[in-house]
Amino acid sequence: MVKYKVDKVIWISILIVAFLAFQDLIGMQMWGLLGGFSGEAYTKASSLYMKQFWNFAYFTIAVVALTFYFMRKDKSEAIALAVIPWILLQSGLEDIMYYMFGRFAFFGQTMPWLYKNCPFMMIVSQALGETTVTSTTLLVSAGLGVIIAYFVYKFLRKI
């Protein structure tokens, strides 16, 4: 019974991250229709769009966690459903899914916007001697995020 519960929370967390990666991909396609990342629309609206995207992401996570709490009255499961997707987002799993879903070239790429905006990925990059997020540091960061998320869930399961 416990294994099912663990699997359910982990899978729901990954599905949330996959959903957000898909939303990110749609946003990228939208900017492409409006002149791309060097176009006037992106230049003027990108910071507001990113704020909206992250508010949407965190709201989605909160709604799922609260729904589970109200349905099951399980605090540890609700907390896990709030914390684990957040860890996975901050560590870069969503970015890897974005590249996979979009079938974009990933290996050999640099992602300075992630270095600038994602402290966890910046720290991992610095620890690996990089001055920006690369495909390698993103993979290491996401891997560490998965490991951290797993141990956080194991801890929360005991509560």
DRENRONU-817536 format. One record per residue (C-alpha): x, y, z negated; residue number from 1. Coordinates in nm, 4 decimals, decimal comma. Example, Ala and Ser with C-alpha at 12.3 -4.5 7.8 and 13.67 -1.06 7.14 Angstrom:
<sites>
<site <1,2300 -0,4500 -0,7800> 1>
<site <1,3670 -0,1060 -0,7140> 2>
</sites>
This chain:
<sites>
<site <0,0000 0,0000 0,0000> 1>
<site <0,2769 0,2463 -0,0877> 2>
<site <0,4586 0,1796 0,2424> 3>
<site <0,1448 0,2750 0,4351> 4>
<site <0,1230 0,6001 0,2390> 5>
<site <0,4882 0,6826 0,3112> 6>
<site <0,4495 0,6044 0,6784> 7>
<site <0,1331 0,8135 0,7028> 8>
<site <0,2879 1,1251 0,5511> 9>
<site <0,6062 1,0914 0,7572> 10>
<site <0,4126 1,0346 1,0808> 11>
<site <0,1734 1,3232 1,0167> 12>
<site <0,4722 1,5491 0,9460> 13>
<site <0,6389 1,4468 1,2709> 14>
<site <0,3108 1,4954 1,4605> 15>
<site <0,2814 1,8481 1,3201> 16>
<site <0,6345 1,9259 1,4403> 17>
<site <0,5601 1,7714 1,7824> 18>
<site <0,2424 1,9808 1,8098> 19>
<site <0,4413 2,2958 1,7309> 20>
<site <0,7071 2,2011 1,9872> 21>
<site <0,4325 2,1654 2,2457> 22>
<site <0,2954 2,5089 2,1478> 23>
<site <0,6478 2,6520 2,1800> 24>
<site <0,6737 2,5027 2,5283> 25>
<site <0,3429 2,6632 2,6296> 26>
<site <0,4732 2,9960 2,4986> 27>
<site <0,7871 2,9586 2,7101> 28>
<site <0,5723 2,8889 3,0160> 29>
<site <0,3658 3,1982 2,9376> 30>
<site <0,6775 3,4165 2,9278> 31>
<site <0,7862 3,2632 3,2587> 32>
<site <0,4603 3,3808 3,4161> 33>
<site <0,5156 3,7317 3,2796> 34>
<site <0,8644 3,7879 3,4161> 35>
<site <1,0769 3,5507 3,2105> 36>
<site <1,3011 3,6220 2,9151> 37>
<site <1,4637 3,9193 3,0860> 38>
<site <1,1289 4,0706 3,1856> 39>
<site <0,9700 4,3795 3,0370> 40>
<site <0,6859 4,1866 2,8692> 41>
<site <0,9259 3,9612 2,6776> 42>
<site <1,1531 4,2512 2,5882> 43>
<site <0,8619 4,4430 2,4364> 44>
<site <0,6617 4,1609 2,2781> 45>
<site <0,9045 3,8828 2,1854> 46>
<site <0,9515 3,9777 1,8200> 47>
<site <0,5743 4,0043 1,7673> 48>
<site <0,5208 3,6773 1,9536> 49>
<site <0,7795 3,4983 1,7382> 50>
<site <0,6177 3,6362 1,4229> 51>
<site <0,2813 3,5080 1,5485> 52>
<site <0,4290 3,1677 1,6372> 53>
<site <0,5842 3,1176 1,2924> 54>
<site <0,2688 3,2387 1,1151> 55>
<site <0,0723 2,9869 1,3229> 56>
<site <0,3252 2,7123 1,2384> 57>
<site <0,3165 2,7763 0,8642> 58>
<site <-0,0621 2,8139 0,8638> 59>
<site <-0,0968 2,4813 1,0472> 60>
<site <0,1241 2,3103 0,7902> 61>
<site <-0,0689 2,4672 0,5017> 62>
<site <-0,4082 2,3669 0,6454> 63>
<site <-0,3000 2,0040 0,6864> 64>
<site <-0,1563 1,9921 0,3330> 65>
<site <-0,4627 2,1555 0,1761> 66>
<site <-0,6998 1,9332 0,3706> 67>
<site <-0,5239 1,6249 0,2427> 68>
<site <-0,5295 1,7580 -0,1107> 69>
<site <-0,9025 1,8325 -0,0994> 70>
<site <-0,9802 1,4960 0,0591> 71>
<site <-0,7520 1,2734 -0,1476> 72>
<site <-0,6722 1,4781 -0,4614> 73>
<site <-0,3102 1,3625 -0,4328> 74>
<site <-0,0781 1,6483 -0,5260> 75>
<site <0,2435 1,4734 -0,4286> 76>
<site <0,1086 1,3857 -0,0839> 77>
<site <-0,0165 1,7408 -0,0289> 78>
<site <0,3153 1,8900 -0,1368> 79>
<site <0,5000 1,6449 0,0882> 80>
<site <0,2777 1,7435 0,3810> 81>
<site <0,3731 2,1068 0,3195> 82>
<site <0,7437 2,0614 0,2506> 83>
<site <0,8474 1,7879 0,4951> 84>
<site <0,7265 1,9586 0,8160> 85>
<site <0,8857 2,2829 0,6944> 86>
<site <1,2204 2,1063 0,6430> 87>
<site <1,1949 1,9425 0,9840> 88>
<site <1,1170 2,2782 1,1470> 89>
<site <1,3994 2,4606 0,9736> 90>
<site <1,6527 2,1917 1,0560> 91>
<site <1,5746 2,1875 1,4295> 92>
<site <1,3598 1,8819 1,5016> 93>
<site <1,1025 2,1047 1,6723> 94>
<site <1,3742 2,2488 1,8958> 95>
<site <1,4920 1,9037 2,0011> 96>
<site <1,1321 1,8053 2,0810> 97>
<site <1,0916 2,1302 2,2764> 98>
<site <1,3894 2,0393 2,4946> 99>
<site <1,2614 1,6829 2,5388> 100>
<site <0,9025 1,7824 2,6233> 101>
<site <1,0213 2,0473 2,8676> 102>
<site <1,2801 1,8123 3,0185> 103>
<site <1,5361 2,0889 2,9872> 104>
<site <1,9101 2,0347 2,9941> 105>
<site <2,0164 1,9987 2,6329> 106>
<site <2,3657 1,8590 2,6052> 107>
<site <2,6355 2,1193 2,6447> 108>
<site <2,3950 2,4064 2,5722> 109>
<site <2,4439 2,6865 2,3210> 110>
<site <2,1514 2,8393 2,1355> 111>
<site <2,2626 3,1686 1,9765> 112>
<site <1,9026 3,2651 1,8882> 113>
<site <1,8866 2,9636 1,6546> 114>
<site <2,2138 3,0647 1,4902> 115>
<site <2,0766 3,4127 1,4327> 116>
<site <1,7284 3,3112 1,3117> 117>
<site <1,7665 2,9743 1,1370> 118>
<site <1,9896 2,9812 0,8287> 119>
<site <2,0092 2,6023 0,7909> 120>
<site <2,1270 2,5578 1,1493> 121>
<site <2,3725 2,8451 1,1058> 122>
<site <2,5238 2,6803 0,7961> 123>
<site <2,5549 2,3444 0,9730> 124>
<site <2,7184 2,5147 1,2720> 125>
<site <2,9671 2,6951 1,0493> 126>
<site <3,0439 2,3743 0,8599> 127>
<site <3,1244 2,2090 1,1933> 128>
<site <3,3491 2,5010 1,2928> 129>
<site <3,1123 2,6470 1,5531> 130>
<site <3,0231 3,0125 1,5992> 131>
<site <2,6770 2,9358 1,7361> 132>
<site <2,4298 2,6486 1,7487> 133>
<site <2,5317 2,3948 2,0110> 134>
<site <2,3578 2,0768 2,1189> 135>
<site <2,5871 1,8842 1,8836> 136>
<site <2,5220 2,1075 1,5828> 137>
<site <2,1483 2,1016 1,6539> 138>
<site <2,1505 1,7203 1,6543> 139>
<site <2,3517 1,7120 1,3301> 140>
<site <2,1244 1,9735 1,1714> 141>
<site <1,8075 1,7873 1,2695> 142>
<site <1,9573 1,4584 1,1496> 143>
<site <2,0400 1,6146 0,8132> 144>
<site <1,6874 1,7574 0,8018> 145>
<site <1,5361 1,4127 0,8556> 146>
<site <1,7546 1,2679 0,5789> 147>
<site <1,6710 1,5536 0,3401> 148>
<site <1,2992 1,5226 0,4227> 149>
<site <1,3107 1,1498 0,3502> 150>
<site <1,4715 1,1976 0,0091> 151>
<site <1,2374 1,4845 -0,0765> 152>
<site <0,9451 1,2574 0,0005> 153>
<site <1,0911 0,9764 -0,2091> 154>
<site <1,1215 1,2232 -0,4960> 155>
<site <0,7680 1,3581 -0,4495> 156>
<site <0,6245 1,0095 -0,4313> 157>
<site <0,7344 0,9547 -0,7918> 158>
<site <0,5412 1,2567 -0,9174> 159>
</sites>
